[in-house]
Amino acid sequence: MKQFFKDRYTIVGIALVLIFSVIVYQLANMQLVQGENYYTQSQSKIRRSTTILAERGNILDRYGVPIAINSTSYSIFLMDTGLGSKKLNEMMYKLLRVLEKNGDSHVNTFSKYMTYPIGFGSMLKNNENRRKTLKIMTGYEFKGFDQESTPEEIYEYFKDMVFKVDDKYSDKDAYDIMALRFQGISMDPVLADSISTKTIAELEERSDEFPGIIIESVPSRKYVDAHYAGQLIGHVGPIDAEELAKNSDAGYKMTDIIGKSGVELTTEGYLRGTNGYRRVEIDDNGKPRIVSEEAVKPGSDVVLTIDMGLQKVAMDSLAKNIKLIRESNNKKNHHDAFAGAAVAIDVNTGEVLALANYPSYDPSIFIADPDDKAAKKAKAALADPKNKTTSEYNRAIAGIYTPGSTFKPLVGIAALEEGKTTPYETYFDKGYEQYDGLMLKSIEYNQYRAGLGTVNLITAIQKSSNPYFYNLGNRVGIDNIVKWAKRFGLGQKTGIDLLGESKGIISSREYKKTVEPYPWTAADTAQSSIGQMYNSFTPIQLANYAATIANGGKHLKPHIIKRVVKYDGSIVTETKPEYEIIPVKKENMKAIQQGMIAVANATDGTAADKFKDLPVKVAGKTGTAETGMEATQSSNALFICYAPADKPQIAVAVVVERGVFGAYTAPIAKDILKYYFDSNGTGNKDYTVKADIVQLTK
């Protein structure tokens, strides 16, 4: 018996040794021999790294009022979990039913290739190599058909060979399943975007039925009242090939959104955030698990110098008064006023308070749903070369206009500084001057065969005497006029922090040589001295010129960006005033200011009684600019001003294309000044509420 138990212990011991040996062998095999293979298999579960899109920075006005912000939507993405076509098609069918039930729709890039009812989409309709295009997009060879194959034949290939859709589905369901499958193999596998909370809840509740389906939050641009400042704010859009090549070093991808115009483009480097990344692993049930994540860094907020309240007033006034000008009765009115611009500047800082362009556009049309017919129509109108009032055109900084009599104060400054006259030296305005055999007449002479009589520099500005400035300009000389015009920034880019600014033109000997073979004459100087001939300036230049007169000769660089604020609240950059002092004697500038004050306040000033209801005194100058087409078109109308006259704060320039007379534009300036002084320059009372709105988008 003892021997028996002894033998049993021996056998058990041997068995345990064998079992232990097997375990050790298997462990060694797994770790040492097959370790790399098992590691590779485990890593194959990590299907991809997903990009977490960073929020774009907000664009706010000077008081924190939101203009361009972000809203968050949710999109459905598909990750490859190794499902066969049959199961994948069944899942797509279920997803279609969930979307349909909750009022959501799916993305359909497939329609660019195949439409329903069956036909070629835009990418294949006039394509000379359909097989190559389809191979690039899907990776399939598409053998079995040629360039002459019908849409039905290619559709059947998609159905039977690429996506293997069972005949049990209806034709429409089969097409929709293929549309979702097509999205799944594209560069941007978004099956549906902007989905409802109902769809989110149902998909999460039924997650076992949708392996590989991921719901992610996606930031999207939203504009608030931006149609009041369309050209200024600009818009965003999908990056194109040229932009991608230009910005490839900055990490842009084909699926990115980029600023296309206005502030959105100019401050792209600040507004664009840094995307985050998420590595996702799929388990055996097709459920995703986050392995690691790199957080996003939102873009910085751009705070403008613009007061959106003032901007709205400027836009509304342009629209209202352009309509009134068209309807006004005057024999010189062809009833064709159609567009304009208004610029308001802080005369002490160079901050642009309003930059209005009429007509404007709504930047939202560029981020609208592709099926939005109204947005499509609006974009087509903007892009139409036959559209003479193309609304993306930023007249305020890019439009160049003959300044007319708004140029006369500059000629007065040049004359005083060059010692060619004094403020009270008299001249008899008989209604005309004659140079080189050419009789240059005044408006008064054309109407009444008489002039304004005895005037001096101040009253000549007040009454806008053309003969006085014909004479004075020739005494000063065109070269001196050009010198002083440049000092005041006319015919020069202001350097405003927006792209697309025009330089403008100063009427000069040098410029004439580029356009005409004839020598410069005294008649040319005379015409140039009243703001005609070749002189052409932008509204921003005219506003800054008025601001420089207002502040006594401090020529500021206009700017639209007040500061840039990082997502953590720290200041990235803040614009400080930049200026140069123009060497104008104080008494000479005062004489010009007196003339401009008389324009708006004296009984016979060219803008008399236009500002009588304001709480402050205004200094201004009207300008009626002939275009040479007065037989069929009205003259352009301009007005520059500043206020208060005794202690200036704000300067305004208004231009109305075909606005007939300069005085017709003064009511636009009045509306701007009234709002500014009624609000004491302190802006929007709803600041706190608006700031909360912005905070909620973070």
Secondary structure, 3 states (H helix, E strand, C coil): CHHHHHHHHHHHHHHHHHHHHHHHHHHHHHHHHCHHHHHHHHHCCEEEEEEECCCCCCEECCCCCEEEEEEEEEEEEECCCCCCHHHHHHHHHHHHHHHHHCCCCCCCHHHHCEECCCEECHHHHCCCCHHHHHHHHHCCCCCCCCCCCCHHHHHHHHHHHHCCCCCCCCHHHHHHHHHHHHHHCCCCCEEECCCCHHHHHHHHHCHHHCCCEEEEEEEEEEECCHHHHHHHHCCEEECCHHHHHHCHHHCCCCCCEEECCHHHHHCHHHHCCECEEEEEEECCCCCEEEEEEECCECCCEEEECCCHHHHHHHHHHHHHHHHHHHHCCCCCCCCCCCEEEEEEEECCCCEEEEEEEECCCCHHHHCCCCCCHHHHHHHHHHHCCCCCCCCCCCHHHHCCECCHHHHHHHHHHHHHHCCCCCCCCCEEECCEEEECCEEEECHHHHHHCCCCEEECHHHHHHHCCHHHHHHHHHHHCHHHHHHHHHHCCCCCCCCCCCCCCCCCECCCHHHHHHHCCCCCCHHHHHHHHCCCCCCEECHHHHHHHHHHHHCCCEEECCECEEEEECCCCCEEEECCCCEEECCCCHHHHHHHHHHHHHHHHCCCCCCCCCCCCCCCCCEEEEEEECCCCCCCCCCEEEEEEEECCCCCCEEEEEEEECCCCHHHHHHHHHHHHHHHHHCCCCCCCCHHHHHHHHHHHC
